[in-house]
Amino acid sequence: MTLKTQSNTRVMTIDDDNYRLVFDRVDNEVRVFEHYVNGEGQPKLRTTRIVPFSTLIEILKGEMK
């Protein structure tokens, strides 16, 4: 899997062509997007959830056990 990352002073983005995670340190949240192709064949993103950053950490801890 190839991950593309981008960061600036406010956010960090991780994208693996299936999902995109946007870590927003100012708003202290993580936005989860999924990639899809619309009816016209255009690649798009849709938000699947927005969670507090602390929640994501707990989710990742559970998956690593």
All heavy atoms as TSV, in Angstrom:
chain	resi	resn	atom	element	x	y	z
A	1	MET	N	N	0.844	-1.168	0.000
A	1	MET	CA	C	0.000	0.000	0.000
A	1	MET	C	C	0.891	1.233	0.000
A	1	MET	O	O	1.845	1.329	0.758
A	1	MET	CB	C	-0.895	-0.033	1.242
A	1	MET	CG	C	-1.508	1.281	1.569
A	1	MET	SD	S	-2.695	1.312	2.938
A	1	MET	CE	C	-2.045	0.252	4.154
A	2	THR	N	N	0.595	2.168	-0.860
A	2	THR	CA	C	1.337	3.418	-0.924
A	2	THR	C	C	0.547	4.491	-0.196
A	2	THR	O	O	-0.628	4.689	-0.477
A	2	THR	CB	C	1.544	3.852	-2.391
A	2	THR	OG1	O	2.231	2.810	-3.073
A	2	THR	CG2	C	2.331	5.126	-2.469
A	3	LEU	N	N	1.200	5.155	0.734
A	3	LEU	CA	C	0.550	6.235	1.466
A	3	LEU	C	C	1.093	7.562	0.976
A	3	LEU	O	O	2.298	7.724	0.807
A	3	LEU	CB	C	0.822	6.125	2.968
A	3	LEU	CG	C	0.213	4.952	3.687
A	3	LEU	CD1	C	0.621	4.977	5.145
A	3	LEU	CD2	C	-1.295	4.954	3.572
A	4	LYS	N	N	0.194	8.499	0.753
A	4	LYS	CA	C	0.599	9.851	0.422
A	4	LYS	C	C	0.320	10.699	1.655
A	4	LYS	O	O	-0.748	10.594	2.248
A	4	LYS	CB	C	-0.200	10.384	-0.763
A	4	LYS	CG	C	0.091	9.652	-2.055
A	4	LYS	CD	C	-0.830	10.104	-3.144
A	4	LYS	CE	C	-1.779	8.965	-3.414
A	4	LYS	NZ	N	-2.841	9.201	-4.301
A	5	THR	N	N	1.269	11.503	2.053
A	5	THR	CA	C	1.059	12.373	3.217
A	5	THR	C	C	1.313	13.816	2.828
A	5	THR	O	O	2.110	14.111	1.939
A	5	THR	CB	C	1.979	12.001	4.392
A	5	THR	OG1	O	3.327	12.157	3.992
A	5	THR	CG2	C	1.739	10.589	4.866
A	6	GLN	N	N	0.613	14.697	3.490
A	6	GLN	CA	C	0.764	16.127	3.330
A	6	GLN	C	C	0.618	16.731	4.708
A	6	GLN	O	O	-0.185	16.256	5.505
A	6	GLN	CB	C	-0.386	16.701	2.496
A	6	GLN	CG	C	-0.113	16.920	1.069
A	6	GLN	CD	C	-1.323	17.584	0.427
A	6	GLN	OE1	O	-2.454	17.220	0.671
A	6	GLN	NE2	N	-1.065	18.562	-0.387
A	7	SER	N	N	1.369	17.763	4.989
A	7	SER	CA	C	1.169	18.424	6.274
A	7	SER	C	C	1.475	19.904	6.150
A	7	SER	O	O	2.204	20.337	5.276
A	7	SER	CB	C	2.029	17.786	7.363
A	7	SER	OG	O	3.386	17.997	7.083
A	8	ASN	N	N	0.862	20.651	7.012
A	8	ASN	CA	C	1.191	22.059	7.185
A	8	ASN	C	C	1.054	22.342	8.681
A	8	ASN	O	O	0.953	21.418	9.476
A	8	ASN	CB	C	0.322	22.967	6.295
A	8	ASN	CG	C	-1.152	22.863	6.607
A	8	ASN	OD1	O	-1.536	22.670	7.745
A	8	ASN	ND2	N	-1.988	23.009	5.598
A	9	THR	N	N	1.044	23.580	9.067
A	9	THR	CA	C	1.027	23.873	10.500
A	9	THR	C	C	-0.286	23.497	11.159
A	9	THR	O	O	-0.331	23.325	12.365
A	9	THR	CB	C	1.307	25.365	10.752
A	9	THR	OG1	O	0.341	26.141	10.050
A	9	THR	CG2	C	2.700	25.738	10.290
A	10	ARG	N	N	-1.353	23.334	10.392
A	10	ARG	CA	C	-2.653	23.049	10.985
A	10	ARG	C	C	-3.081	21.591	10.849
A	10	ARG	O	O	-3.616	21.005	11.772
A	10	ARG	CB	C	-3.709	23.944	10.331
A	10	ARG	CG	C	-5.075	23.689	10.886
A	10	ARG	CD	C	-6.140	24.536	10.277
A	10	ARG	NE	N	-7.423	24.070	10.762
A	10	ARG	CZ	C	-8.463	24.818	10.913
A	10	ARG	NH1	N	-8.411	26.090	10.607
A	10	ARG	NH2	N	-9.582	24.320	11.361
A	11	VAL	N	N	-2.883	21.004	9.684
A	11	VAL	CA	C	-3.408	19.658	9.437
A	11	VAL	C	C	-2.345	18.729	8.872
A	11	VAL	O	O	-1.354	19.163	8.317
A	11	VAL	CB	C	-4.612	19.666	8.467
A	11	VAL	CG1	C	-5.752	20.506	8.985
A	11	VAL	CG2	C	-4.197	20.122	7.090
A	12	MET	N	N	-2.604	17.444	9.024
A	12	MET	CA	C	-1.814	16.410	8.354
A	12	MET	C	C	-2.795	15.497	7.644
A	12	MET	O	O	-3.816	15.116	8.218
A	12	MET	CB	C	-0.985	15.614	9.340
A	12	MET	CG	C	-0.191	14.509	8.680
A	12	MET	SD	S	0.852	13.684	9.871
A	12	MET	CE	C	1.535	12.435	8.827
A	13	THR	N	N	-2.486	15.142	6.413
A	13	THR	CA	C	-3.352	14.285	5.619
A	13	THR	C	C	-2.612	13.010	5.250
A	13	THR	O	O	-1.478	13.060	4.799
A	13	THR	CB	C	-3.791	15.004	4.325
A	13	THR	OG1	O	-4.449	16.215	4.676
A	13	THR	CG2	C	-4.717	14.151	3.502
A	14	ILE	N	N	-3.266	11.876	5.461
A	14	ILE	CA	C	-2.742	10.581	5.029
A	14	ILE	C	C	-3.766	9.982	4.077
A	14	ILE	O	O	-4.944	9.898	4.398
A	14	ILE	CB	C	-2.505	9.639	6.225
A	14	ILE	CG1	C	-1.471	10.252	7.162
A	14	ILE	CG2	C	-2.068	8.261	5.744
A	14	ILE	CD1	C	-1.258	9.461	8.427
A	15	ASP	N	N	-3.308	9.570	2.910
A	15	ASP	CA	C	-4.214	9.085	1.868
A	15	ASP	C	C	-3.643	7.816	1.258
A	15	ASP	O	O	-2.496	7.789	0.824
A	15	ASP	CB	C	-4.356	10.171	0.804
A	15	ASP	CG	C	-5.500	9.929	-0.150
A	15	ASP	OD1	O	-5.793	8.757	-0.455
A	15	ASP	OD2	O	-6.107	10.908	-0.599
A	16	ASP	N	N	-4.439	6.729	1.229
A	16	ASP	CA	C	-3.969	5.477	0.613
A	16	ASP	C	C	-4.794	5.097	-0.617
A	16	ASP	O	O	-4.808	3.946	-1.027
A	16	ASP	CB	C	-3.958	4.340	1.638
A	16	ASP	CG	C	-5.344	3.854	2.006
A	16	ASP	OD1	O	-6.344	4.455	1.564
A	16	ASP	OD2	O	-5.435	2.847	2.733
A	17	ASP	N	N	-5.477	6.059	-1.211
A	17	ASP	CA	C	-6.323	5.877	-2.405
A	17	ASP	C	C	-7.638	5.157	-2.120
A	17	ASP	O	O	-8.445	4.991	-3.018
A	17	ASP	CB	C	-5.572	5.176	-3.541
A	17	ASP	CG	C	-4.471	6.049	-4.127
A	17	ASP	OD1	O	-4.621	7.290	-4.094
A	17	ASP	OD2	O	-3.477	5.498	-4.611
A	18	ASN	N	N	-7.867	4.691	-0.892
A	18	ASN	CA	C	-9.173	4.173	-0.485
A	18	ASN	C	C	-9.804	5.114	0.533
A	18	ASN	O	O	-10.977	5.437	0.437
A	18	ASN	CB	C	-9.043	2.775	0.127
A	18	ASN	CG	C	-8.607	1.749	-0.895
A	18	ASN	OD1	O	-9.184	1.649	-1.964
A	18	ASN	ND2	N	-7.563	1.014	-0.571
A	19	TYR	N	N	-8.993	5.504	1.504
A	19	TYR	CA	C	-9.452	6.415	2.545
A	19	TYR	C	C	-8.474	7.561	2.683
A	19	TYR	O	O	-7.289	7.413	2.382
A	19	TYR	CB	C	-9.574	5.701	3.906
A	19	TYR	CG	C	-10.689	4.699	3.923
A	19	TYR	CD1	C	-10.446	3.359	3.649
A	19	TYR	CD2	C	-11.994	5.095	4.191
A	19	TYR	CE1	C	-11.471	2.430	3.647
A	19	TYR	CE2	C	-13.023	4.176	4.187
A	19	TYR	CZ	C	-12.765	2.846	3.915
A	19	TYR	OH	O	-13.776	1.940	3.903
A	20	ARG	N	N	-8.973	8.678	3.136
A	20	ARG	CA	C	-8.137	9.823	3.449
A	20	ARG	C	C	-8.439	10.230	4.887
A	20	ARG	O	O	-9.596	10.409	5.249
A	20	ARG	CB	C	-8.429	10.977	2.500
A	20	ARG	CG	C	-7.601	12.219	2.798
A	20	ARG	CD	C	-7.871	13.314	1.804
A	20	ARG	NE	N	-7.352	12.912	0.497
A	20	ARG	CZ	C	-7.424	13.684	-0.578
A	20	ARG	NH1	N	-7.989	14.868	-0.517
A	20	ARG	NH2	N	-6.938	13.261	-1.721
A	21	LEU	N	N	-7.409	10.339	5.698
A	21	LEU	CA	C	-7.545	10.807	7.074
A	21	LEU	C	C	-6.967	12.208	7.143
A	21	LEU	O	O	-5.851	12.446	6.684
A	21	LEU	CB	C	-6.781	9.915	8.046
A	21	LEU	CG	C	-7.186	8.456	8.116
A	21	LEU	CD1	C	-6.270	7.718	9.090
A	21	LEU	CD2	C	-8.628	8.316	8.546
A	22	VAL	N	N	-7.730	13.134	7.713
A	22	VAL	CA	C	-7.261	14.500	7.888
A	22	VAL	C	C	-7.217	14.781	9.379
A	22	VAL	O	O	-8.261	14.816	10.034
A	22	VAL	CB	C	-8.165	15.512	7.161
A	22	VAL	CG1	C	-7.675	16.930	7.389
A	22	VAL	CG2	C	-8.233	15.197	5.672
A	23	PHE	N	N	-6.014	14.932	9.919
A	23	PHE	CA	C	-5.812	15.225	11.329
A	23	PHE	C	C	-5.733	16.738	11.491
A	23	PHE	O	O	-4.781	17.350	11.008
A	23	PHE	CB	C	-4.507	14.592	11.829
A	23	PHE	CG	C	-4.448	13.103	11.656
A	23	PHE	CD1	C	-3.986	12.542	10.482
A	23	PHE	CD2	C	-4.859	12.269	12.676
A	23	PHE	CE1	C	-3.922	11.163	10.320
A	23	PHE	CE2	C	-4.801	10.891	12.526
A	23	PHE	CZ	C	-4.332	10.344	11.347
A	24	ASP	N	N	-6.700	17.323	12.138
A	24	ASP	CA	C	-6.749	18.772	12.312
A	24	ASP	C	C	-6.406	19.100	13.759
A	24	ASP	O	O	-7.202	18.897	14.661
A	24	ASP	CB	C	-8.145	19.280	11.956
A	24	ASP	CG	C	-8.227	20.797	11.929
A	24	ASP	OD1	O	-7.468	21.456	12.655
A	24	ASP	OD2	O	-9.071	21.316	11.182
A	25	ARG	N	N	-5.196	19.595	13.984
A	25	ARG	CA	C	-4.771	19.836	15.357
A	25	ARG	C	C	-5.390	21.085	15.955
A	25	ARG	O	O	-5.479	21.207	17.172
A	25	ARG	CB	C	-3.245	19.882	15.465
A	25	ARG	CG	C	-2.611	21.081	14.877
A	25	ARG	CD	C	-1.098	21.014	15.068
A	25	ARG	NE	N	-0.481	22.249	14.659
A	25	ARG	CZ	C	-0.338	23.303	15.445
A	25	ARG	NH1	N	-0.767	23.281	16.684
A	25	ARG	NH2	N	0.230	24.391	14.977
A	26	VAL	N	N	-5.848	22.021	15.140
A	26	VAL	CA	C	-6.487	23.227	15.661
A	26	VAL	C	C	-7.875	22.897	16.200
A	26	VAL	O	O	-8.244	23.287	17.301
A	26	VAL	CB	C	-6.550	24.329	14.590
A	26	VAL	CG1	C	-7.355	25.521	15.091
A	26	VAL	CG2	C	-5.135	24.763	14.196
A	27	ASP	N	N	-8.648	22.132	15.439
A	27	ASP	CA	C	-9.991	21.747	15.874
A	27	ASP	C	C	-9.978	20.448	16.672
A	27	ASP	O	O	-11.016	19.997	17.133
A	27	ASP	CB	C	-10.928	21.592	14.671
A	27	ASP	CG	C	-11.194	22.930	13.996
A	27	ASP	OD1	O	-11.118	23.967	14.688
A	27	ASP	OD2	O	-11.462	22.944	12.793
A	28	ASN	N	N	-8.799	19.820	16.815
A	28	ASN	CA	C	-8.621	18.591	17.590
A	28	ASN	C	C	-9.582	17.487	17.135
A	28	ASN	O	O	-10.255	16.853	17.942
A	28	ASN	CB	C	-8.771	18.867	19.087
A	28	ASN	CG	C	-8.210	17.741	19.921
A	28	ASN	OD1	O	-7.294	17.046	19.505
A	28	ASN	ND2	N	-8.768	17.542	21.093
A	29	GLU	N	N	-9.621	17.273	15.814
A	29	GLU	CA	C	-10.502	16.239	15.281
A	29	GLU	C	C	-9.841	15.525	14.109
A	29	GLU	O	O	-8.853	16.001	13.550
A	29	GLU	CB	C	-11.834	16.829	14.837
A	29	GLU	CG	C	-11.732	17.759	13.649
A	29	GLU	CD	C	-13.042	18.411	13.277
A	29	GLU	OE1	O	-13.973	18.448	14.089
A	29	GLU	OE2	O	-13.127	18.896	12.138
A	30	VAL	N	N	-10.391	14.379	13.796
A	30	VAL	CA	C	-9.950	13.603	12.642
A	30	VAL	C	C	-11.155	13.418	11.734
A	30	VAL	O	O	-12.216	12.979	12.173
A	30	VAL	CB	C	-9.406	12.223	13.077
A	30	VAL	CG1	C	-9.026	11.393	11.856
A	30	VAL	CG2	C	-8.233	12.384	14.019
A	31	ARG	N	N	-10.987	13.783	10.479
A	31	ARG	CA	C	-12.049	13.577	9.492
A	31	ARG	C	C	-11.651	12.394	8.618
A	31	ARG	O	O	-10.528	12.326	8.127
A	31	ARG	CB	C	-12.245	14.841	8.659
A	31	ARG	CG	C	-12.819	15.979	9.479
A	31	ARG	CD	C	-13.120	17.211	8.654
A	31	ARG	NE	N	-11.968	17.839	8.032
A	31	ARG	CZ	C	-11.129	18.668	8.644
A	31	ARG	NH1	N	-11.307	18.960	9.903
A	31	ARG	NH2	N	-10.133	19.207	7.990
A	32	VAL	N	N	-12.574	11.466	8.443
A	32	VAL	CA	C	-12.326	10.273	7.631
A	32	VAL	C	C	-13.149	10.396	6.351
A	32	VAL	O	O	-14.361	10.568	6.406
A	32	VAL	CB	C	-12.726	8.986	8.392
A	32	VAL	CG1	C	-12.438	7.752	7.546
A	32	VAL	CG2	C	-12.012	8.912	9.740
A	33	PHE	N	N	-12.473	10.327	5.218
A	33	PHE	CA	C	-13.122	10.406	3.913
A	33	PHE	C	C	-12.902	9.091	3.188
A	33	PHE	O	O	-11.907	8.409	3.420
A	33	PHE	CB	C	-12.495	11.512	3.054
A	33	PHE	CG	C	-12.592	12.890	3.631
A	33	PHE	CD1	C	-11.605	13.369	4.478
A	33	PHE	CD2	C	-13.651	13.708	3.318
A	33	PHE	CE1	C	-11.669	14.648	5.002
A	33	PHE	CE2	C	-13.732	14.993	3.837
A	33	PHE	CZ	C	-12.739	15.465	4.677
A	34	GLU	N	N	-13.826	8.743	2.299
A	34	GLU	CA	C	-13.586	7.602	1.427
A	34	GLU	C	C	-13.630	8.071	-0.019
A	34	GLU	O	O	-14.361	8.990	-0.361
A	34	GLU	CB	C	-14.591	6.476	1.677
A	34	GLU	CG	C	-16.006	6.781	1.278
A	34	GLU	CD	C	-16.953	5.617	1.525
A	34	GLU	OE1	O	-16.530	4.593	2.073
A	34	GLU	OE2	O	-18.121	5.747	1.156
A	35	HIS	N	N	-12.803	7.446	-0.838
A	35	HIS	CA	C	-12.764	7.747	-2.262
A	35	HIS	C	C	-13.893	6.987	-2.957
A	35	HIS	O	O	-14.204	5.863	-2.599
A	35	HIS	CB	C	-11.433	7.294	-2.864
A	35	HIS	CG	C	-10.259	8.090	-2.402
A	35	HIS	ND1	N	-9.747	9.135	-3.136
A	35	HIS	CD2	C	-9.486	8.009	-1.298
A	35	HIS	CE1	C	-8.709	9.647	-2.508
A	35	HIS	NE2	N	-8.524	8.981	-1.380
A	36	TYR	N	N	-14.491	7.615	-3.939
A	36	TYR	CA	C	-15.487	6.932	-4.767
A	36	TYR	C	C	-15.518	7.600	-6.133
A	36	TYR	O	O	-14.943	8.672	-6.325
A	36	TYR	CB	C	-16.872	6.943	-4.111
A	36	TYR	CG	C	-17.575	8.284	-4.130
A	36	TYR	CD1	C	-18.564	8.561	-5.070
A	36	TYR	CD2	C	-17.256	9.276	-3.205
A	36	TYR	CE1	C	-19.213	9.792	-5.096
A	36	TYR	CE2	C	-17.897	10.500	-3.209
A	36	TYR	CZ	C	-18.874	10.756	-4.161
A	36	TYR	OH	O	-19.505	11.969	-4.179
A	37	VAL	N	N	-16.143	6.955	-7.085
A	37	VAL	CA	C	-16.300	7.501	-8.432
A	37	VAL	C	C	-17.774	7.789	-8.635
A	37	VAL	O	O	-18.625	6.906	-8.454
A	37	VAL	CB	C	-15.785	6.502	-9.494
A	37	VAL	CG1	C	-16.007	7.044	-10.893
A	37	VAL	CG2	C	-14.314	6.192	-9.251
A	38	ASN	N	N	-18.096	9.040	-8.982
A	38	ASN	CA	C	-19.508	9.401	-9.152
A	38	ASN	C	C	-20.068	8.838	-10.461
A	38	ASN	O	O	-19.354	8.192	-11.225
A	38	ASN	CB	C	-19.710	10.925	-9.043
A	38	ASN	CG	C	-19.137	11.696	-10.208
A	38	ASN	OD1	O	-18.668	11.139	-11.188
A	38	ASN	ND2	N	-19.156	13.011	-10.111
A	39	GLY	N	N	-21.333	9.084	-10.709
A	39	GLY	CA	C	-22.005	8.544	-11.890
A	39	GLY	C	C	-21.409	9.012	-13.202
A	39	GLY	O	O	-21.601	8.379	-14.237
A	40	GLU	N	N	-20.677	10.120	-13.174
A	40	GLU	CA	C	-20.055	10.652	-14.391
A	40	GLU	C	C	-18.609	10.195	-14.536
A	40	GLU	O	O	-17.884	10.668	-15.396
A	40	GLU	CB	C	-20.123	12.178	-14.367
A	40	GLU	CG	C	-21.557	12.685	-14.327
A	40	GLU	CD	C	-21.633	14.163	-13.995
A	40	GLU	OE1	O	-20.589	14.795	-13.759
A	40	GLU	OE2	O	-22.750	14.681	-13.974
A	41	GLY	N	N	-18.177	9.274	-13.660
A	41	GLY	CA	C	-16.821	8.749	-13.746
A	41	GLY	C	C	-15.751	9.614	-13.110
A	41	GLY	O	O	-14.567	9.374	-13.302
A	42	GLN	N	N	-16.164	10.643	-12.355
A	42	GLN	CA	C	-15.209	11.540	-11.710
A	42	GLN	C	C	-14.845	11.030	-10.316
A	42	GLN	O	O	-15.735	10.692	-9.537
A	42	GLN	CB	C	-15.813	12.947	-11.569
A	42	GLN	CG	C	-16.188	13.590	-12.884
A	42	GLN	CD	C	-14.955	13.868	-13.719
A	42	GLN	OE1	O	-13.933	14.308	-13.221
A	42	GLN	NE2	N	-15.054	13.585	-15.009
A	43	PRO	N	N	-13.554	10.973	-9.984
A	43	PRO	CA	C	-13.174	10.575	-8.628
A	43	PRO	C	C	-13.559	11.663	-7.622
A	43	PRO	O	O	-13.351	12.846	-7.879
A	43	PRO	CB	C	-11.651	10.418	-8.701
A	43	PRO	CG	C	-11.219	11.150	-9.915
A	43	PRO	CD	C	-12.400	11.245	-10.833
A	44	LYS	N	N	-14.145	11.255	-6.517
A	44	LYS	CA	C	-14.629	12.192	-5.488
A	44	LYS	C	C	-14.286	11.654	-4.117
A	44	LYS	O	O	-13.887	10.505	-3.954
A	44	LYS	CB	C	-16.155	12.363	-5.586
A	44	LYS	CG	C	-16.656	12.918	-6.898
A	44	LYS	CD	C	-16.387	14.389	-6.977
A	44	LYS	CE	C	-16.996	14.967	-8.251
A	44	LYS	NZ	N	-16.804	16.383	-8.357
A	45	LEU	N	N	-14.490	12.487	-3.105
A	45	LEU	CA	C	-14.338	12.100	-1.704
A	45	LEU	C	C	-15.651	12.364	-0.989
A	45	LEU	O	O	-16.335	13.335	-1.278
A	45	LEU	CB	C	-13.246	12.932	-1.022
A	45	LEU	CG	C	-11.808	12.628	-1.376
A	45	LEU	CD1	C	-10.903	13.706	-0.796
A	45	LEU	CD2	C	-11.398	11.278	-0.840
A	46	ARG	N	N	-15.989	11.497	-0.027
A	46	ARG	CA	C	-17.146	11.771	0.821
A	46	ARG	C	C	-16.742	11.518	2.273
A	46	ARG	O	O	-15.996	10.589	2.573
A	46	ARG	CB	C	-18.366	10.966	0.428
A	46	ARG	CG	C	-18.287	9.503	0.688
A	46	ARG	CD	C	-19.622	8.805	0.360
A	46	ARG	NE	N	-19.344	7.525	-0.266
A	46	ARG	CZ	C	-19.838	7.122	-1.411
A	46	ARG	NH1	N	-20.677	7.859	-2.076
A	46	ARG	NH2	N	-19.516	5.950	-1.901
A	47	THR	N	N	-17.254	12.362	3.156
A	47	THR	CA	C	-16.949	12.230	4.575
A	47	THR	C	C	-17.724	11.055	5.154
A	47	THR	O	O	-18.925	10.950	4.957
A	47	THR	CB	C	-17.345	13.508	5.333
A	47	THR	OG1	O	-16.693	14.617	4.726
A	47	THR	CG2	C	-16.955	13.434	6.789
A	48	THR	N	N	-17.018	10.167	5.848
A	48	THR	CA	C	-17.707	9.049	6.492
A	48	THR	C	C	-17.867	9.276	7.983
A	48	THR	O	O	-18.815	8.811	8.575
A	48	THR	CB	C	-16.976	7.718	6.249
A	48	THR	OG1	O	-15.648	7.808	6.738
A	48	THR	CG2	C	-16.958	7.370	4.778
A	49	ARG	N	N	-16.899	9.976	8.597
A	49	ARG	CA	C	-17.074	10.337	10.009
A	49	ARG	C	C	-16.085	11.417	10.414
A	49	ARG	O	O	-15.043	11.608	9.799
A	49	ARG	CB	C	-16.981	9.163	10.941
A	49	ARG	CG	C	-15.857	8.306	10.929
A	49	ARG	CD	C	-15.995	7.045	11.719
A	49	ARG	NE	N	-15.280	6.086	10.903
A	49	ARG	CZ	C	-14.587	5.091	11.354
A	49	ARG	NH1	N	-14.555	4.839	12.621
A	49	ARG	NH2	N	-13.950	4.309	10.545
A	50	ILE	N	N	-16.453	12.100	11.485
A	50	ILE	CA	C	-15.597	13.093	12.118
A	50	ILE	C	C	-15.555	12.723	13.593
A	50	ILE	O	O	-16.602	12.598	14.231
A	50	ILE	CB	C	-16.153	14.521	11.948
A	50	ILE	CG1	C	-16.239	14.868	10.456
A	50	ILE	CG2	C	-15.294	15.534	12.690
A	50	ILE	CD1	C	-16.934	16.194	10.181
A	51	VAL	N	N	-14.343	12.483	14.112
A	51	VAL	CA	C	-14.206	12.065	15.506
A	51	VAL	C	C	-13.173	12.931	16.208
A	51	VAL	O	O	-12.262	13.459	15.569
A	51	VAL	CB	C	-13.790	10.575	15.613
A	51	VAL	CG1	C	-14.852	9.667	15.042
A	51	VAL	CG2	C	-12.459	10.327	14.938
A	52	PRO	N	N	-13.298	13.088	17.530
A	52	PRO	CA	C	-12.257	13.792	18.274
A	52	PRO	C	C	-10.945	13.009	18.170
A	52	PRO	O	O	-10.952	11.778	18.104
A	52	PRO	CB	C	-12.754	13.798	19.718
A	52	PRO	CG	C	-14.192	13.430	19.655
A	52	PRO	CD	C	-14.404	12.664	18.386
A	53	PHE	N	N	-9.848	13.722	18.138
A	53	PHE	CA	C	-8.548	13.073	17.996
A	53	PHE	C	C	-8.327	12.015	19.068
A	53	PHE	O	O	-7.823	10.938	18.789
A	53	PHE	CB	C	-7.432	14.117	18.041
A	53	PHE	CG	C	-6.083	13.541	17.722
A	53	PHE	CD1	C	-5.758	13.228	16.420
A	53	PHE	CD2	C	-5.162	13.304	18.715
A	53	PHE	CE1	C	-4.523	12.685	16.104
A	53	PHE	CE2	C	-3.924	12.764	18.416
A	53	PHE	CZ	C	-3.603	12.459	17.106
A	54	SER	N	N	-8.740	12.286	20.291
A	54	SER	CA	C	-8.548	11.327	21.391
A	54	SER	C	C	-9.288	10.017	21.123
A	54	SER	O	O	-8.824	8.944	21.507
A	54	SER	CB	C	-9.004	11.927	22.716
A	54	SER	OG	O	-10.361	12.292	22.637
A	55	THR	N	N	-10.410	10.070	20.447
A	55	THR	CA	C	-11.157	8.866	20.108
A	55	THR	C	C	-10.369	8.006	19.120
A	55	THR	O	O	-10.315	6.788	19.250
A	55	THR	CB	C	-12.522	9.234	19.499
A	55	THR	OG1	O	-13.232	10.039	20.423
A	55	THR	CG2	C	-13.332	8.007	19.152
A	56	LEU	N	N	-9.746	8.641	18.146
A	56	LEU	CA	C	-8.959	7.896	17.170
A	56	LEU	C	C	-7.804	7.174	17.852
A	56	LEU	O	O	-7.519	6.028	17.541
A	56	LEU	CB	C	-8.425	8.817	16.079
A	56	LEU	CG	C	-7.594	8.100	15.019
A	56	LEU	CD1	C	-8.477	7.180	14.180
A	56	LEU	CD2	C	-6.845	9.062	14.155
A	57	ILE	N	N	-7.169	7.828	18.787
A	57	ILE	CA	C	-6.065	7.192	19.517
A	57	ILE	C	C	-6.561	5.939	20.221
A	57	ILE	O	O	-5.919	4.889	20.179
A	57	ILE	CB	C	-5.422	8.184	20.503
A	57	ILE	CG1	C	-4.708	9.281	19.713
A	57	ILE	CG2	C	-4.459	7.469	21.439
A	57	ILE	CD1	C	-4.210	10.426	20.549
A	58	GLU	N	N	-7.723	6.006	20.857
A	58	GLU	CA	C	-8.281	4.839	21.546
A	58	GLU	C	C	-8.620	3.723	20.558
A	58	GLU	O	O	-8.393	2.557	20.824
A	58	GLU	CB	C	-9.523	5.232	22.354
A	58	GLU	CG	C	-9.208	6.111	23.546
A	58	GLU	CD	C	-8.179	5.491	24.485
A	58	GLU	OE1	O	-8.306	4.303	24.820
A	58	GLU	OE2	O	-7.245	6.203	24.873
A	59	ILE	N	N	-9.143	4.080	19.401
A	59	ILE	CA	C	-9.465	3.098	18.363
A	59	ILE	C	C	-8.182	2.388	17.915
A	59	ILE	O	O	-8.139	1.158	17.805
A	59	ILE	CB	C	-10.180	3.754	17.167
A	59	ILE	CG1	C	-11.573	4.217	17.572
A	59	ILE	CG2	C	-10.249	2.800	15.976
A	59	ILE	CD1	C	-12.239	5.103	16.556
A	60	LEU	N	N	-7.131	3.155	17.655
A	60	LEU	CA	C	-5.870	2.564	17.212
A	60	LEU	C	C	-5.248	1.689	18.287
A	60	LEU	O	O	-4.699	0.635	17.987
A	60	LEU	CB	C	-4.886	3.667	16.798
A	60	LEU	CG	C	-5.284	4.452	15.545
A	60	LEU	CD1	C	-4.309	5.593	15.309
A	60	LEU	CD2	C	-5.363	3.544	14.331
A	61	LYS	N	N	-5.347	2.095	19.522
A	61	LYS	CA	C	-4.822	1.265	20.626
A	61	LYS	C	C	-5.535	-0.080	20.654
A	61	LYS	O	O	-4.914	-1.119	20.844
A	61	LYS	CB	C	-5.002	1.967	21.969
A	61	LYS	CG	C	-4.007	3.046	22.238
A	61	LYS	CD	C	-4.270	3.625	23.615
A	61	LYS	CE	C	-3.368	4.775	23.942
A	61	LYS	NZ	N	-3.689	5.376	25.243
A	62	GLY	N	N	-6.847	-0.082	20.451
A	62	GLY	CA	C	-7.613	-1.324	20.445
A	62	GLY	C	C	-7.220	-2.239	19.313
A	62	GLY	O	O	-7.203	-3.460	19.460
A	63	GLU	N	N	-6.920	-1.686	18.142
A	63	GLU	CA	C	-6.540	-2.500	16.992
A	63	GLU	C	C	-5.135	-3.055	17.131
A	63	GLU	O	O	-4.808	-4.057	16.526
A	63	GLU	CB	C	-6.635	-1.672	15.711
A	63	GLU	CG	C	-8.070	-1.374	15.325
A	63	GLU	CD	C	-8.173	-0.593	14.025
A	63	GLU	OE1	O	-7.138	-0.348	13.377
A	63	GLU	OE2	O	-9.285	-0.238	13.660
A	64	MET	N	N	-4.292	-2.421	17.925
A	64	MET	CA	C	-2.907	-2.865	18.043
A	64	MET	C	C	-2.754	-3.963	19.087
A	64	MET	O	O	-1.713	-4.595	19.156
A	64	MET	CB	C	-2.004	-1.685	18.381
A	64	MET	CG	C	-2.141	-0.594	17.339
A	64	MET	SD	S	-0.854	0.572	17.308
A	64	MET	CE	C	0.431	-0.100	16.376
A	65	LYS	N	N	-3.774	-4.221	19.901
A	65	LYS	CA	C	-3.687	-5.259	20.933
A	65	LYS	C	C	-3.790	-6.635	20.314
A	65	LYS	O	O	-4.363	-6.860	19.326
A	65	LYS	CB	C	-4.789	-5.074	21.972
A	65	LYS	CG	C	-4.540	-3.858	22.842
A	65	LYS	CD	C	-5.630	-3.758	23.876
A	65	LYS	CE	C	-5.391	-2.520	24.730
A	65	LYS	NZ	N	-6.414	-2.350	25.720
